[in-house]
Amino acid sequence: MILKFKKKDLINCVFLLMAFFPVYMSSLAGLVWPSSIYMYMQVFGLFAICVYNRNWLRFSRNNIYIYFTVLVMLVLILYGCAKYPYLGQIVYCVFLLFFIASLNSGEWQKYILSILMIAGVIYALATFALIFPGVSFYSKHIASLYPNNYGGLVGCYKRGEYAGITGHYSTNATMLANGVIPCVSLCLVRIKNSNKTTRKELNRDLCLLAFLFIALLLSGKRAHFLFSVCAVLVAMYFYTSNEKNRFAKYLLVISAGVFCGLIAYYTVPAINNLFSRFSNLSEGVSVLKRYELWGAAIEAFKEHPILGNGWSSFPNSIGGRVGYFGYTHNVYLELLCEVGIVGFVVFLTFFIINIVQTLRLVTSISFNKSNTSVTVQYLLLFSLIYQIYFLMYCMTGNPLYDVYVYMPYFVSCSTSLYYRKNVKKVRTIE
């Protein structure tokens, strides 16, 4: 079968591939081109897709509160750029402008989900392929690509925390989670719309999901595993709102998951290592270090509680107080530290408005699956799962500052906001 694409779709895909380059390339992006080069390419791609789709460039009264919150975000980030100039922050601002324009279209998000899944499969293949040759092959051919983190990569590999072809096992887990979430969304939609899909399609997607999920387990990253599972379970609760026996199904799914987890725990060393890390959650070196970072962020917040210390001040200045030049590993504390109460309220308002709107939409389509296209269900379910995953990950990671996560997050927000504004397009039989 030969797939046919419209010229406009192909051009949009090219621009999206440029704009989202580091999202699917991960740490490999810096090996292909210097960061300054691909960041300029991102900016070009973001502007180009908006100009090419001129119907995006129009004002909508329905989104005026989103325009306001994003405008404040832009001001806060630009203010931080004046003190700590960095090209990545400019890309962030351009992406927020792209996000505003993208609210007028519901066609481009599905391409990003396809890109995330394809990338997830590639990183999963690399994860599996690099386990069997052993540490000597990995250290010589893969870890050597990242000289700044060579020792850490080899150490993680020996502990059963596999980074695959990325520069850190956390990065690998992020790429795999980005593949798992759209895949599980697609599988759930296919299961609940059996009359609109074939058994062959469902089996293929379930096998793909199992492949991606096992690779995520093998990465050894507990946060990505736990938050992905929790996000899916919460989203399932709302997506099955119309089902009377959903609690029994919930228990069945959780019981099956626990049973499979126990088998894996006693038979697969890498998965045993992952689950074992939960037992020393409060004593791990990485966790104890985060307590120091959180304490430094709280102290800095007390110094400038209203407007904060400036965007990016923590990795550039405040973190140095505890000998660390990176992000806080807690977005909520970092927002208080960097943009104060004013900025914190603005960002939190944005998070809450989007998740509430998405919950309402998903609950609504749960009662109207027969009259809602599979594609719309898939997009909205992904939107809900990814937002939940993002908000939980904000408690222990840096997703708001990590390009691998914040770009897909805003894509998920764009999806729900578009369909909230165009409710009639949700009620369409595919």
MITI-934286 format. One record per residue: residue in three letters; x, y, z of N, C-alpha, C, CB in turn. Coordinates in steps of 0.05 Angstrom, whole numbers, plus 32768, in hexadecimal, padded with zeros to 4 digits. Glycine has a CB too. Example, Ala and Ser with C-alpha at 12.3 -4.5 7.8 and 13.67 -1.06 7.14 Angstrom:
ALA81087F8E809C80F67FA6809C81087FBE809C80E27FA780B5 SER81017FD3808E81117FEB808F81028001809D811A7FF48072 
This chain:
MET80117FE880008000800080008012801980007FED80008019 ILE800C802C7FEE801C80447FEC800D805B7FFB8020804C7FCF LEU801A8066800E800E807C801D800F8096800D801C807F8038 LYS7FFA80A4800D7FF880BD7FFF7FF780D580127FE080BE7FEC PHE800780E8800E80078100801F80028118800F80228102802E LYS7FF3812B801A7FEF8144800E8009815580107FD78154801A LYS800D81667FFC802581767FFC802781878015802681887FE3 LYS80108192801E801081A3803680188193804E7FF481AF803A ASP800F817A80508016816980678034816480688006814F8066 LEU8040815E8051805C8159804F806D81718057806481508033 ILE80658188804E807381A18055807181A68073806881B98045 ASN805981A3807E805681A7809B8067819380AB803881A380A2 CYS8069817A80A18079816680AF8097816E80AF8076814B80A2 VAL80A08179809980BC8182809780C1819880AB80C2818C807A PHE80AF81AB80AC80B281C280BF80B181B780DC809D81D780BB LEU809F81A480E2809D819980FD80B6818A81048084818780FF LEU80C1817B80F180DA816D80F780F1818080FD80E2815B80DE MET80F1819780F1810581AB80F7810081B78112810581C180E1 ALA80E781BE811880E081CB813180E481B9814980C481D58130 PHE80DE819F814680E0818D815D80F9817B815C80C7817B815D PHE810D8184814E81268175814A813181698163813A8186813D PRO8136817881788141816C8191812E815A81A0814B818281A3 VAL8114815D819A8100814D81A98103812F81A180E4815781A3 TYR8108812A8187810A810E817F81288105817C80FC81098164 MET813A8118817B8156811181798163810E8195816581268169 SER8158811B81A98162811A81C4817F812481C5816080FD81D0 SER8190811681D581AC811F81D781BC811A81BE81B9811081EE LEU81B1810B81AB81BE8107819281BF8121818181B180F18182 ALA81AC8133818781AB814C817881C5815B81788194815E8183 GLY81D2815C818F81EC816A81928202815C818481F3816D81AE LEU81FF8142817E82148133816F821281388151821281168175 VAL81F9813E814881F48143812C81FD815F812481D7813F8125 TRP81F38173813381F9818F812F81FE819D814981E2819D811F PRO820E81B2814A821081C2816281F581CD816A822481DA815E SER81F181D1818481D681DA818D81CD81F4818181D781DC81AC SER81E08206817C81D98220817081CD821C815481F18232816E ILE81D78208814581CC8203812A81B081F9812B81DF81F0811B TYR81AC81E3813B819181D8813A817C81E98148819181BC8147 MET818581FB815B8172820D8167816982228153817F821B817F TYR817B822C81428172823E812C815F822F8119818B8248811D MET816582168114815382068103813782038110815F81EA80FE GLN81378200812A811D81FE8138810D82188135812281F98156 VAL811B822E8139810D824881378102824C811B8121825F813D PHE8112824581068109824780EB80F0823580E6811F823F80D7 GLY80F2821C80F080DB820A80EC80C2821380FA80E281EF80F7 LEU80C4821E811280AD8228812180A08240811380B58230813D PHE80B08252810980A5826980FA809A826180DF80BB827F80F6 ALA80A8824F80D280A0824780B78085823980B680B5823480AB ILE8080822880CA8067821980CA804F822C80CF8067820380DE CYS8054824180DF803F825580E58039826680CC8046826780FD VAL804E826E80BE804B827E80A6803E826E80908066828A809D TYR80478255808D803C82448078801E823E807D804B82298077 ASN8016823B80967FFA8237809D7FEF825280A77FF6822180B3 ARG7FEA826480947FE2827F809C7FC8828180AB7FE082908083 ASN7FB7826C80A87F9E826C80B77FA3826A80D57F8C825580AE TRP7FBB826380DE7FC2826180FA7FC4827D81067FDC825280FE LEU7FCB829080F67FD282AB81007FB982BC81027FE682B980ED ARG7FA882B481147F9082C4811A7F8A82C381387F7882B98109 PHE7F7C82D781407F7682DB815D7F5B82CD81647F7582F88164 SER7F5A82C0817A7F4182B381837F3A82BC819F7F4482948182 ARG7F2282C681A27F1A82D081BD7F1782B981D17EFF82DF81BA ASN7F1282A181C77F0E828A81D97F28828381E87F06827281C9 ASN7F3F828C81DD7F58828581EA7F66829C81F77F6B827981D5 ILE7F5782B181FE7F6382C982087F7282C582227F4E82DF820B TYR7F6882B482337F7682AF824D7F90829F82487F64829F8260 ILE7F91828E82337FA98280822C7FBE829482217FA382698218 TYR7FB482A682107FC682BA82057FD382CA821C7FB782CD81F2 PHE7FC382D182307FCE82E282467FE382D282567FB782EA8258 THR7FDD82BA825D7FF082AA826D800982A5825E7FE382908276 VAL8007829E8244801F82998235802F82B382318018828E8219 LEU802282CA822E802F82E3822C804082E98245801B82FA8227 VAL803582E3825C804382E78275805B82D48277803182E3828E MET805782BB826E806D82A8826D808482B3825C8064828D8262 LEU807D82BE8245809182C9823280A182E08240808482D38219 VAL809282F1824D809F8308825B80B382FE8270808A831B8267 LEU80AA82EA827F80BB82DF829580D482D2828980AC82CB82A5 ILE80D182C3827480E882B6826780FB82CA825B80DF82A28252 LEU80F082DE824D810182F2824081108303825580F08305822E TYR81038308826B81108316828181288306828C80FC831C8298 GLY812482EC828E813A82DB8296815182DA8281813082BF829B CYS814982DC8267815D82DB8252816F82F48254815082DA8237 ALA8164830A825D81748323825F818B831F82738163833B8266 LYS8186830F8287819A830A829C81AB82F28296818C830782B7 TYR819F82DD828B81AE82C5828581A882BD826781A682AD8298 PRO81B482CB825481AE82C6823881B682AA822F81BD82DB8227 TYR81A3829D822181A8828282178195827E81FF81A3826D822D LEU819F827481E9818F827181D18177825E81D681A1826681BB GLY817B824B81E78165823881ED814C824681F8816E82238200 GLN8150825C82078139826B8212812B827A81FC8143827E8227 ILE813A828381E7812D828F81D0811C827B81C18142829C81BE VAL8126826381BE8117824E81B180FD824981C18128823481AF TYR8100824981DB80E9824581ED80D3825A81E780F18245820B CYS80DC827381E680C9828981E180BC828681C580D782A481E3 VAL80CC827F81B180C0827B819680AD8264819680D782768181 PHE80B3824F81A680A1823881A78086824081B480AE822181B6 LEU8087825181C8806E825A81D5805D826A81C18075826B81EE LEU806A827A81B0805C8289819B804F82758188806E829D818D PHE805F826081818054824B816F803C823D817C806A82368169 PHE803E823981968028822C81A5800E823C81A38030822881C2 ILE8011825781A67FF9826881A37FED826681878001828581A9 ALA7FFE826681737FF4826581577FE882498152800A826A8143 SER7FF38234815D7FEA821981587FCE821381637FFD82058163 LEU7FC4822481747FA9822081807F938221816B7FA482338196 ASN7F9A822C81537F86822E813E7F868216812B7F8B8247812D SER7F95820181327F9681E981217F9781D081317FAF81EA810E GLY7F8981BB81287F8981A181357F93818B81237F6D819B813E GLU7FA38193810F7FAC817F80FB7FC9817780FF7FA9818A80E0 TRP7FD98188810B7FF68182810C7FFE817181248005819C810E GLN7FEE817081397FF7816181517FFB8143814C7FE281658167 LYS7FEB8138813A7FED811B81358008811481297FD681118123 TYR80148127811A802E8121810F8044812081258036813780FA ILE80418131813980548131814F80528117815E804F81498162 LEU803A810D8162803680F38170804380DD8161801880EE8175 SER804180DD8146804D80C98136806C80CA8138804580CC8118 ILE807680E38138809380E7813B809D80DC8156809B81058138 LEU808D80E1816B809580D88186809580B98187808280E3819B MET808280AD817B8080808F817B80978083816B806680868171 ILE809D808E815380B28084814380CD8087815180B380928127 ALA80D1809E815D80EA80A3816D80EB808F818480EB80C08177 GLY80D4808B819280D4807881A880DC805C81A080B8807781B4 VAL80D38053818980DB8039817F80F98037817A80CB80328165 ILE8104804C816E8121804D81688131804B8182812880668159 TYR8129805B81968138805A81B08133804081BF812F807281C2 ALA811C803481BB8117801A81C88129800481BA80F9801281C5 LEU812A800581A0813C7FF2819181597FF5819B813A7FF78173 ALA8162800E819D817D801281A68181800881C38184803081A5 THR816D800C81D48170800381F081737FE481F18157800B8200 PHE81627FD681E281647FB981E1817E7FB081D4814C7FAD81D2 ALA81857FBC81BE819D7FB381AF81B77FB781BE819F7FC38195 LEU81B97FCB81CF81D27FD181DD81D47FC281F881D47FEE81E2 ILE81C07FB381FF81C27FA4821881D47F8B821481A67F9C8222 PHE81D07F7E81FE81DD7F6481F981FB7F6581F481D07F5681E3 PRO82067F7981E582237F7881E082347F7B81F9822A7F8E81CD GLY82297F87820E82397F8A822782457FA6822A824E7F768228 VAL82507FAA8242825A7FC5824A82727FCE823982617FC58267 SER82837FBB8231829B7FC3822182937FCF820682AD7FAB821D PHE82807FC281F982767FCC81DF82697FE781E382637FB881D2 TYR82587FE981F88249800281FD825C8019820382357FFE8214 SER826F8014821582828029821D829380338206829380208234 LYS829A802181F482AB802881DE829D803681C782B8800F81D3 HIS8285802E81C18277803881A98261804C81AF826C8021819A ILE8255804C81C7823E805E81CD8246807281E28226804D81D6 ALA824F806981F98255807C820F826B808F8206825E806D8228 SER827D808781F58293809881EC828980B081DB82A7808881DB LEU827080AE81D1826480C481C2825E80DC81D5824B80BB81B4 TYR825C80D681EF825580EB8203826C80EC8217823A80E48211 PRO828380F88210829A80F8822282958106823C82B181068214 ASN8283811A823C827D81298255826E8118826A826D8142824F ASN826281028261825280F18273825A80D48270823480F5826E TYR827280D08266827B80B48260827A80A28279829880B58255 GLY828680AC828F8286809B82A7826B809582B2829680A982BC GLY825980A982B1823E80A682BB822E809282AA822F80C082BB LEU82328093829082248080827E822D80638282822980888261 VAL8247805F828582528044828A8249803A82A5827180448288 GLY8249804B82B98240804382D48223803B82D48244805A82E7 CYS8212804B82C681F5804582C481F1802A82B681E6805C82B6 TYR8200802682A081FE800D829182047FF582A38211800D8279 LYS82187FF782B382207FE182C5820A7FDC82DA823A7FE782D2 ARG81FB7FF182E281E67FEE82F681CC7FE582E981E280088305 GLY81CB7FE282CF81B27FDA82C181A07FF282BC81A47FC682D2 GLU81AC800A82B9819C802182B281A5802A829681A0803982C7 TYR819580228282819F802482668197803E82598194800C8257 ALA81AB804C824F81A68065824181A38062822381BD80788247 GLY81A6804A821981A4804581FC81B8805681ED8187804C81F3 ILE81AE806581D981C0807681C981C0809381D281B9807481AB THR81B3809881E981B280B481F381C980B98206819780B98201 GLY81CB80D2821081E080DA822181DA80D7823F81E780F6821C HIS81C380CC824581BC80C7826281A480B5826381B680E28271 TYR81A380A38277818C809182788172809F827D8191807C828E SER817380B68289815B80C6828D815080D18272816080DE82A0 THR816380D98260815B80E18245814F80CB8236817480EC8236 ASN815B80B382388150809B822A81348095823481628083822F ALA812F8097824F81158092825A810180A68250811680928278 THR810980BF824E80F780D4824480EE80CE8227810580F08245 MET810180C6821680FB80C081FA80E880A881F9811480BB81EA LEU80ED8094820A80DC807D820A80C08083821580E98067821B ALA80BE8093822A80A4809C8234809580AC822080A880AC824E ASN80A380BC8210809680CC81FB808B80B981E580AA80DF81EF GLY809680A181E3808B808E81D08075807D81DC80A1807C81C6 VAL8078807781F5806480668203804980758205806D805F821F ILE8049808E820C8030809C8211801E809E81F8803680B8821B PRO802780A781E1801580A681CA800D808A81C2802280B481B2 CYS801F807681C68019805B81BE8003804F81D08032804981C0 VAL8005805481EA7FF1804981FC7FD6805881F77FF9804D821A SER7FD7807181F07FBF808081E97FB1807381D17FC5809E81E3 LEU7FC1806C81BD7FB6806081A57FAA804581AB7FCC805D8190 CYS7FB8803581BC7FAE801A81C37F94801C81D27FC3800B81D4 LEU7F92802E81E57F79803181F57F62803981E37F7D8046820B VAL7F67804B81D07F52805481BE7F49803E81AC7F5C806D81AD ARG7F5C802E81A27F55801781917F45800281A07F6F800A8186 ILE7F4C7FFD81B97F3D7FEA81CA7F207FF381CE7F4B7FE581E5 LYS7F1D800D81D37F02801881D97EF2801E81C07F05803181EA ASN7EFF801B81A97EF18020818F7EF68008817C7EFB803B8182 SER7EEF7FF181877EF57FD881777EE67FD7815D7EED7FC08188 ASN7ED07FE6815B7EC17FE681427ECE7FF8812C7EA57FEF8146 LYS7EE2800881347EEF801A81227F0C8011811C7EEF8036812D THR7F147FFA81267F2F7FF181227F2F7FD3811D7F417FF8813A THR7F457FC981137F487FAC810E7F597F9F81237F547FA880F2 ARG7F557F8581257F657F7681397F837F7781327F5C7F598139 LYS7F897F7881197FA57F7A81117FB27F94811A7FA87F7780F2 GLU7FA37FAA81177FAD7FC481207FB17FC4813E7F9A7FDA8117 LEU7F9E7FB9814C7FA07FB9816A7FB77FA981737F867FAF8176 ASN7FBA7F9081687FD07F7F81707FEB7F8C816A7FCE7F648162 ARG7FED7F99815380067FA6814C800D7FBC816080047FB2812F ASP7FF97FCC81677FFE7FE2817980047FD881967FE77FF58179 LEU7FF77FC3819E7FFC7FB881B980197FAC81BA7FE87FA281BF CYS80227F9F81A5803D7F9581A480517FAC81A580427F84818B LEU804B7FC18197805D7FD98197805E7FE581B380537FEE8182 LEU80477FE781C080467FF281DB80567FE181EE80297FF481E4 ALA80537FC781ED80637FB581FE80817FB981FA805B7F9881F9 PHE80887FBB81E180A47FBF81DA80AF7FD981E680A87FC081BB LEU80A07FEF81E380A9800981EE80A98009820C8096801F81E4 PHE80957FFC821880927FFD823580A97FED824280777FF2823E ILE80AF7FD6823780C57FC6824280E07FD5824080C87FAA8233 ALA80E37FE3822A80FC7FF4822780FC800A823C80FD8000820B LEU80E58015824280E3802A825780EB801E827280C780368258 LEU80E28006827780EA7FF8829081087FF4829180DC7FDE8293 LEU81147FEC827B81307FE6827A81417FFF827D81377FD88260 SER8136801682778145802F827B814D80338298813680478270 GLY813D802782AA8143802982C7813B804382D38160802682CB LYS812B805482C58123806E82D08108806B82DE8122808382B9 ARG8108806C82F880EF8067830780DA807D830380F580648324 ALA80E28096830180CE80AC82FF80BE80AA82E680DC80C78300 HIS80CB80A582CF80BE80A482B580AB808C82B580D280A2829E PHE80B4807682C080A3805E82C1808A806282D280B3804682CC LEU808F806C82EB8079807082FE8065808582F4808480788319 PHE806F809C82EA805D80B182E1804D80AA82C8806C80CB82DD SER805A809B82B6804C8092829E8035807F82A5805F8083828B VAL803A806C82B78025805982C0800F806782CE8031804382D2 CYS8015807982E18001808882EF7FF0809982DD800E80998305 ALA7FFD80A782CA7FEF80B882B77FDB80A882A6800380C782A5 VAL7FE48091829D7FD28080828D7FBA8077829E7FE180678282 LEU7FBE806E82B77FA8806582C77F94807B82CD7FB4805A82E2 VAL7F9E809382D37F8C80AA82D87F7C80B182BF7F9C80C282E1 ALA7F8A80B182A87F7C80B8828F7F6780A382887F9080BB8278 MET7F6E8089828D7F5B807482887F41807882987F678059828E TYR7F44808182B17F2D808582C27F19809882B57F36809082DD PHE7F2380AE82A97F1180C2829D7F0880B982817F1F80DD829B TYR7F1980AB82737F1280A282587EFD808C82587F2B80978249 THR7EFB807E826F7EE6806982727ED0807182847EF3804F827C SER7ECB808B82867EB6809682987E9A808A82927EB480B48295 ASN7E95808282797E7B807782727E77805A82797E77807B8254 GLU7E8C804C82827E8B803082877E84802A82A47EA680228280 LYS7E70801B82A97E66801582C47E7A800382D37E4B800982C3 ASN7E877FF182C57E997FDE82D37EB67FE682D17E957FC282C7 ARG7EBB800082CF7ED7800982CB7EE9800382E37ED8802682C4 PHE7EDD800382FB7EEE7FFE83137EF87FE183137EDE8004832D ALA7EE77FCF830B7EEF7FB383097F067FB082F47ED77FA08302 LYS7F027FBE82DE7F177FBD82C97F317FC982D37F0E7FCB82B0 TYR7F2E7FDE82E37F457FEC82EE7F557FD983007F3C800582FF LEU7F467FCB83117F547FB883237F617FA183137F3F7FAC8337 LEU7F547F9982FE7F5F7F8382ED7F797F8C82E07F4A7F7B82D8 VAL7F787FA582D57F907FAF82C87FA77FB282DC7F8A7FCB82BA ILE7FA17FBE82F37FB67FC283077FC17FA783117FAB7FD3831F SER7FAF7F9483167FB77F79831F7FC97F6C830A7F9F7F688325 ALA7FC17F6E82F17FD17F6282DC7FED7F6F82DA7FC37F6482C0 GLY7FED7F8A82DE80067F9882DD80187F9082F480017FB682DE VAL800D7F8E830C801D7F85832480287F698320800C7F87833D PHE80177F578315801F7F3C831080377F3A82FD80087F2B8306 CYS80347F4982E6804A7F4A82D280637F5782DE80417F5982B9 GLY805F7F6B82EF80757F7882FC80857F66830E806C7F90830B LEU80767F55831D80837F42832F80937F2E8320806E7F348341 ILE80887F24830A80977F1182FA80B07F1D82EF80857F0682E2 ALA80AE7F3682E580C57F4482DA80DA7F4982EF80BC7F5E82CC TYR80D07F50830780E27F56831E80F57F3F832480D27F5E8337 TYR80EA7F27832380F97F0F832B81087F02831380E87EFB8338 THR81037F0B82FB810F7EFE82E481217F1082D380F97EF382D3 VAL811C7F2A82D4812C7F3D82C3813D7F4F82D5811A7F4E82B1 PRO81577F4C82D681687F5C82E881647F7A82E581857F5582E2 ALA81627F8482CC815F7FA182C881467FAC82D581607FA882AA ILE81307F9C82D281167FA582DE81177FA282FC80FF7F9582D2 ASN81257F8D830681297F8A832281377FA3832E81397F718328 ASN814B7FAC831F815A7FC4832781487FDD832881727FC98314 LEU81367FDF831481247FF6831481127FF6832C81137FF682FA PHE81057FE0833280F27FDE834981017FE1836380E37FC48348 SER811A7FD6836481297FD8837D81307FF5838481437FC8837A ARG81328006836F813980228374812380318383813F80308359 PHE810A8026838180F48033839080F7802E83AE80D980278387 SER8105801983B68107801283D3811A802683E181117FF683D6 ASN812D803183D28140804483DF813B806183D5815D803D83DA LEU8121806683D08119808083C48122809883D580FB808183C0 SER8120809583EF812780AB8401814480AD8408811780A9841A GLU8154809883FF8170809884078183809983F08176807F8417 GLY8179809983D7818A809A83C0819A80B483BF817A809683A7 VAL81B280B283B381C380CA83B181B580E083A181DE80C383A5 SER81A880D8838B819B80EC837A818480FA8389819080DF8360 VAL817680EB8399815F80F683A88169810983BE814E80E083B5 LEU817E810183CC8189811283E18194812C83D581A0810383F0 LYS81A0812B83BD81A9814383B08192815583A981B9813C8397 ARG817C814A83A18165815A839A815A816983B3814E8149838E TYR815C815D83CA8153816B83E28163818583E58156815983FB GLU817D818383DF818E819B83E1818581B083CC81AC819483DC LEU817F81A783B4817681B9839F815C81C783A7817381AB8384 TRP814A81B783B1813081C283B9813381D683CF811C81AB83C1 GLY814581D083E2814981E383F8815581FD83EE815C81D6840C ALA816781FB83DA8173821383CF815E822483C0818B820C83BC ALA814C821683B28137822483A48124823383B7812782108392 ILE811D822683CD810C823283E18118824B83ED8104821E83F7 GLU8132824983F48140825F84008142827783EC815D82578408 ALA8147827083D38148828683BE812D829283BA8153827A83A3 PHE8118828283BC80FC828D83BA80F782A183D080E8827683BB LYS8100829B83E880FB82AD83FF810982C883FB810682A08419 GLU811E82C883EB812D82E183E6811D82F483D3814882DB83DA HIS810F82E883C0810082F883AC80E582EA83A7811082FC8391 PRO80D382EB83BA80BA82DA83B880A682E483A380AD82DA83D3 ILE80A682FD839C80918307838A80978301836D808D8325838E LEU80AE830B836380B58307834780CC82F4834380BC8322833B GLY80D682E9835880EB82D58355810682E0834E80E382C18341 ASN811982CE8348813482D58342813B82D68324814782C1834F GLY812682D18314812B82D182F7812B82B682EB814482E082F0 TRP811F82B382D3811E829982C5813B828F82C0810F829C82AA SER8140827682C5815A826982C1816F827182D68165826F82A6 SER8166827F82EB8179828783008183826F8310816C829C8313 PHE8173825B8313817C82448324819482368317816582308328 PRO8192822C82FE81A9821E82F381C1823082EF81A2821282D9 ASN81BD824A82EC81D3825C82E681DF826982FF81CA827282D4 SER81D18269831581DB8277832D81D58269834781D08293832E ILE81BB8265834D81B3825C836781BC8240836D8195825D8369 GLY81BB822E835981C38213835D81E08211836581BF82038344 GLY81F08225835E820D82258365821182268383821A823C8359 ARG81FC822F839281FF823083AF8202821483BB81E6823E83BB VAL81F8820083AD81FB81E483B7820C81D483A481DF81D783BB GLY821C81E28394822E81D58381822181C6836A823E81C18390 TYR820B81D2836081FD81C4834A81F481DA833681E581B48354 PHE81FB81D5831C81F281E8830881E081DA82F4820B81F482F9 GLY81C881D682FE81B381CA82EE819881D282F981B681AB82EE TYR818381C682F0816881CD82F9816181BF8314815381C682E4 THR814B81C88320814581C1833B813A81A4833F813081D48346 HIS8131819883298123817F832A81098180833A813681698337 ASN80FD8197833980E2819C834280D881B6833680E0819C8362 VAL80C881B4832180C081CB831280B181DF832480AE81C382FB TYR80A081D68336809081E8834680A281F98358807C81D88357 LEU80B681EC836480C981FC837580DA820E836480DA81E98386 GLU80E28205834D80F28216833C80E3822E833280FD82068324 LEU80C9822B832C80B98242832380B78256833A809D8239831B LEU80B3824D835280B28260836980CC826E836C80AB82518383 CYS80E28260836980FC826B836C81028280835681118255836C GLU80FB8279833D81048289832680F0829F831E81098278830E VAL80D6829A832080C282AE831780B082B6832D80B282A38300 GLY80B582AD834580A682B6835C808982AE835D80A782D4835E ILE807A82B9836F805E82B28372804E82BA8359805282C0838B VAL805482D1834E804682DA8336804982C6831F805082F6832D GLY806182BF8318806682AD8302805C82918309808382AB82FC PHE805F828883228055826E832A8037826C8325805C82698347 VAL80288280832D800B8280832A8004827F830C7FFE82998337 VAL8012828E82FB800D828E82DE8011827282D2801F82A382D0 PHE8028826682D8802E824C82CD801B823782D7804B824382D3 LEU8015823882F28003822482FD7FE7822782F280038227831C THR7FDF824082ED7FC5824582E17FC3823882C57FBF826382DF PHE7FD9823B82B67FDA822F829B7FD88210829E7FF58237828E PHE7FE7820582B07FE681E782B47FCA81DE82BB7FFA81DF82CA ILE7FBE81EC82CE7FA381E382D87F8E81E682C37F9C81F382F1 ILE7F8D81FD82B57F79820282A17F7A81ED828B7F7D821E8294 ASN7F9281E682827F9581D2826D7F8C81B682767FB181D18263 ILE7F9581AE828E7F8E819382977F708190829C7F9E818C82B0 VAL7F6481A582A77F4781A582AD7F3781A382927F3E81BE82BD GLN7F3F81B4827F7F3181B382657F34819882587F3C81C98252 THR7F4B818C825A7F4F8172824D7F40815C825B7F6D816B824D LEU7F3F815D82767F2F814A82857F11814B827C7F31814F82A3 ARG7F07816382797EEB816682717EE7815B82557EE381848271 LEU7EF9816082437EF6815682277EF7813882267F0C81628215 VAL7F0A812C82347F0D810F82347EF5810182417F2781068242 THR7EEB810D82577ED3810282647EBB810482517ECD8111827E SER7EB9811A82427EA4811E82307EA4810982197EA5813A8224 ILE7EBC8105820D7EBD80F281F77EB980D582017ED880F481E8 SER7EBE80D0821B7EBA80B582257E9D80AC82227EC280B38242 PHE7E8A80C082227E6E80BA821E7E6580BC82017E5D80CD822F ASN7E7880C381F07E7080C781D47E8680BB81C17E6D80E581CD LYS7E9080A481C97EA5809881B87E9C8091819C7EB0807F81C6 SER7E838088819A7E79808081807E768098816D7E5E80738183 ASN7E7380B081787E7180C781677E8A80D981667E5980D88170 THR7EA080CE81707EB980DC81717ECE80CD81617EC280E1818E SER7EDC80DB81507EF080CE813F7F0680C181507EFC80E1812B VAL7F1180AC81477F27809E81547F3F80B181577F2F80848145 THR7F4480C081437F5B80D381447F5880E7815A7F5E80E18129 VAL7F4080F3815D7F3B810781717F3E80FA818D7F1F8114816E GLN7F3380E281917F3580D481AA7F5380CF81B17F2680BA81A9 TYR7F6180C7819D7F7E80C181A07F8D80DA81A87F8A80B68186 LEU7F8880F0819B7F96810981A17F90811481BD7F8F811F818C LEU7F76811381C47F6E811D81DE7F77810B81F57F50812081DF LEU7F7780F181F07F8080DF82057F9E80E282097F7A80C181FE PHE7FAD80E581F47FCA80EB81F67FCD810682067FD780ED81DA SER7FBD811A81FF7FBF8134820C7FBC8131822A7FAA81478201 LEU7FA8812182327FA3811E824F7FBA810E825D7F89810F8253 ILE7FC280F882517FD780E8825D7FF180F8825F7FDC80CE824D TYR7FF88106824A80128114824B8011812C825F8019811F822F GLN7FFB813982617FF9814F82747FFC814482917FDF815E8271 ILE7FEF812E82977FF1812282B1800D811982B77FDD810A82B4 TYR8019810C82A38036810482A58048811B82AA803E80F5828B PHE80438131829B80548149829E8051815582BA804B815E8289 LEU8038815882C48034816582DE803F815582F58016816982E2 MET803F813A82F2804B81298307806A812B83058042810C8304 TYR8074812A82EC8090812B82E8809C814682F28097812882CA CYS808C815B82F38095817582FD809D8174831A807F818A82F9 MET8094815F8329809A815D834580B78154834A8087814A8352 THR80C28145833780DD813A833B80F0813F832580DB811C8340 GLY80E7814C830F80F8815082F880F6816D82EE80F1813D82E2 ASN8100817182D58101818C82CA80F2818D82AF811E819482C6 PRO80DA818282AD80CD8180829280C6819B828680B481718295 LEU80C281B0829780BB81CA828C80D381D7827E80B181DC82A2 TYR80EB81CD8284810381D98279811181C68266811681E08290 ASP810781AE82648113819982538105819882388113817D8261 VAL8113819E8223810781A0820880FA81858200811C81A881F3 TYR8105816F820A80F98154820380DD8151820F810B813E820D VAL80D68161822380BD815E823080AA8176822D80C18159824E TYR80B6818E822F80A481A6822E809781A9821280B381BF8235 MET80A581A281FD809881A481E38080819181DF80AD819F81CD PRO8084817781E5806C816581E48056816E81F88074814981EB TYR805D817A820E8049818382218038819982158056818D823B PHE804481AD8209803581C281FC802581B881E4804881D981F4 VAL802F81A381D78020819781C18006818B81CD8030818081B3 SER8008817E81E47FF0817281F07FDD818881F97FF881618209 CYS7FE7819E82027FD581B4820A7FC881C081F17FE581CA8219 SER7FD781C381DB7FCC81CE81C37FB581BD81B97FE281D081AD THR7FB781A381BB7FA3819081B27F88819581C07FAC817381B5 SER7F8A819581DB7F71819881EA7F6581B381E77F7681928208 LEU7F7581C881E67F6B81E381E27F5D81E681C77F8181F881E5 TYR7F6881DA81B37F5C81DC81987F4081CF81987F6E81CF8183 TYR7F3E81B781A37F2481A981A37F1181B481B77F29818B81A8 ARG7F1A81C181CC7F0881CF81DE7EFA81E681CF7F1781DA81F6 LYS7F0A81F481BE7EFF820A81AF7EEE820181977F16821C81A5 ASN7EF381E9818E7EE581DE81767ED781C4817E7EF881D9815E VAL7EC481C781917EB781AF819C7EA9819F81867EA281B881B0 LYS7E9E81AC81727E8F819E815C7EA1818A814E7E8481B38149 LYS7EBC8190814C7ECE817E813E7ED38165814E7EE7818D8138 VAL7ECD816581677ED0814D81777EBA813981717ECF81548195 ARG7EA28143816B7E8B813381657E8A812C81477E718140816E THR7E9E811F813E7E9F811981227EA580FB811E7EB5812A8113 ILE7E9580ED810F7E9A80D1810A7EAF80CE80F57E7F80C28101 GLU7EC480BF80FB7EDA80BC80E87ED380A980D27EF380B380F7 
